């Protein structure tokens, strides 16, 4: 991996940190979980925010399912340190594929009401979500920073020799 990024892009283990674009992607793809947490915190109308964003509960459930790969990557980022378990390393190394899968599943969620017969048209915000999801796939596979970040993982610490 070519290390041609500014020094401020690295963490204490000399690995690339997720940049602002990656955090926006994580947030967009895991928004069903964010909305769920915010609705739980809102004690006056716990389901109001969910009803505002999602047309029905099955759609929210599908959106949450589509966000699982993105949430797994956030988990792997929190565990990304020397001597991390192999499963964390495997999740992180497959980051681009997981983000792309999450984005494609998110785009698929928009089309589900048409296939199930519960909806007859896709609203404008649905088309926006569909376009953003497809844009995420393009960005994930065209960004050298994202590629380098997912290829970067701290080495295991080797005990110092005496």
N, C-alpha and C positions, 0 to 999 in steps of 0.2 A: 504494500500500500504506500503510495506516495504521500508523504506528510508535507503538504504544501498549503496548509491552512494557518491562519494567524494563531499565535501562542495563546490568545484568550479563548480559543475554541477547544482547548484541552482541559481536562480535569486533573486532579491531584495524582492520578495513576497514569498520566500522559496518554489518555485516550480521548477521542473526540466526544464532546458533549452534544446531546441533541440540540439543534438550533431552533430558532423561533418557528420556522416552517414545520419542522417535525412536531413541535408541541401543538401547533395549530391542527395538524393532521391527527395527532392522538386525540385532541379534544373533540374535533368534529366526529371522528369515528366512534368515540365512546360517549357521545352526547346523551344517549339513552340513560346511561348510568348517572351522568351529571344531573339530568332532569329528575331522575328518580330520587337522588339524594336531596336535591333542592325542594322537591315536593314533600319529602318526609320532614324536612326542617320547617316548612311552612305549615304551622299548626292551624291557622285559620281556615285554609282551603287546601287540604293535602292533595287532592286530585285535580285541582284547577289548572296547574301548570302542565300536567300530563295531558289533560283534555285540550289545552291550548295548542300543544305541539303535535300530538298524535291523534289521528281520527278515531282510533279504537285501541283496545288493549292488545289484541293479537299483533297489530302493527308495531306497537312498542316492544312487545316480546321479540318479534323478528329483528327489530333494530338493535335490541340488546344482544341478541345472538350474533348479529353481524359485527358487533363491536368487541366480541370476545378476543379475537386476535390482537386488536389494538391494546386492550387491557392487559393481555399477556405480555406485550412488549413493554408496557409501563412497569409491570412487575419485574421483568428481566432487567430493566434499567435500574430499579431500586436495589437489585442484588448484584449489579455489575461491578465486581471488585475482584482483586486477586483471590485465588482459592474458592471461587464460586463453584457451585455444583455444575456438573456437565449439562444437566437439563437447562439451566439458565443460559449457558454458553450456546447451546443448540437453538434455543428460542431467539436469542439475540442475533445469531448468525443468519437466521432465516427471516430477519426483520423486514426486508423489502417484500418478500413473497407474502408474509403475513399481512402487511399493510395493504398490499394490492388485493389480496383475498378479502380482507375486511371491507375495502372500498367497493369491490365488485358486488359483494353481498349486500352492502348498503344500497347500491344502485338497484339491485334486484328487489329490495323491499318496496321500492316505489311502484313496481309493476305488479306486485302480488294482488292488490285489490282488483285490478283488471282481470286477472286470471281466476280469482275466486268469485267474481261476480258481485262483490260488495261495492265496487266503484265503477263508474262508466267513463270517466275522464281522469287525466292526471292534472292536478292543479298547478298553477305557475310555480309555487314553492317546491312542488315535487320535481318539476323539471329542473329547477335550480339545484336541488339536492342531487339529482341524477348527474347533472353536468359537473358539479363539484366532485362527486365521487369518481367520475371518469378522469377528471383533471388530476386528482390525487394519484391515480395509477400512472399517468404520464409523468408527473413530478417525481414520484418515487423511483421510477426507472431511468429518468434523465438527469437527476441530480447527482453529481460526483460526491458532494458532501454527504448525502444520505447513504450512498454506497460505501464511502470510506468509514462513516460512523458505524454502520452495521458490521463492517469487516474488522473493526477495532475492538479488542477486548483485553483487559489487563492480563498480563502474564502472571502465572503462579509465582508467589514469593519463594525464592530459594534461600534456605538458611545460610547465613554468612559463615564462611570457613574460618577457622582459627589458625 
